[in-house]
Amino acid sequence: MARAAIPGLRLKRDKRGRRTWTLRLFFPKRVRDLLQNPDKEQEISLSTDSYERAKTLAAKVLAEHREKMDRLFFELTLPDNRGAFTYNDATEEYELDAAIKRTPRISEWRDTYVSEVREHLSAKSLAMIPGLFGDLIATVGDQHLATLTWHDVRRWLDALKLRGVKGQTRRHKCGRLQRAWTVSARPHLADDARNPFEGHIVIASKPVADEFTTAELQLLLDARSRRGASIRDFVLVGIFSGLRLGEFARMEIRTVGETRCIWIPRSKTEAGKRIVPIHDAIASIDFEALKRRKGDSVAHLFMDVRKRAGIVRPGLNFRSLRRNFVGALERANVDPMEAAALAGHSRSWTYKRYGSGALAARLKLAVDKVEFPGLNVA
């Protein structure tokens, strides 16, 4: 008996002794239970002894078999899948149950969700919803919610990946639809229906930002955008305090003990809530003016200035300023725990060792060690 490279494809002899290619189709247990079929596999004859012809036929049969399996995998969303299909004797096919057909389609779910969250979302967020649902419909079709499976969502995420959508964006899109399902889709389904947007592992790795060289920092300080705007103050605060772009809008200026500090009251992590003593090089900056600028506009302005300054080296972005700050702390041999507290990586050790006033004074000594030889910040 000859074997081919395609799984399940074999060259055998039939009862009359003729050589013919056969194909084995495998049925998962949950599909066997659904069809009440105890057989794990089924062997069909392709009625040809030509390998090329057999490969063509096998590909077609396997595609139809996989499509049928996908349609039968509704146990991921329904507690009892036997009610999902009704066998039609006339067409000899399984058809969706009438109760499932009464559940909303994805487009109807989209309209319901928009009407429910219209008063709670910004105009920008609302404008993103049609495209979000449109991508899903383009991949899995405008099907009923009760037939939307975990595998359908996985197929949609894979399609986004093939289009070059970054992992962080894919994870964000899936998270938004997961919440939308909870808000406006679940009421139309069984109580124990599974959310098909849950349980997806999307790797959203962030590239490690590189440091700017001293020459590149000088170019950023001196350059201006097409409209003549400068990012000098943002650059200085970035390299002398290590603030993230989103933290500019949340920062507050407070005096802790006798030390003037930048206070970050809210952050994604507990360690991100921290105080950063103000370096003498940025003491005269108008922090309130920086706080009023929107993060998106600053990000675009930074990109514009960086390109006009001729800095096109890969791996450089606004986060690189923070990397410069951390690198300067390392070169100054600042205590690693104090450096972690300043950068918002850890704070438990420092807060246990010092009180708030003593901590601010201690961290001020560490911040004052940050320097960039050859950089004109005047």
Order of alpha helices (4+ residues) and beta strands (2+ residues): beta-beta-beta-alpha-beta-alpha-beta-beta-alpha-alpha-alpha-alpha-alpha-alpha-alpha-beta-beta-beta-alpha-alpha-alpha-alpha-alpha-alpha
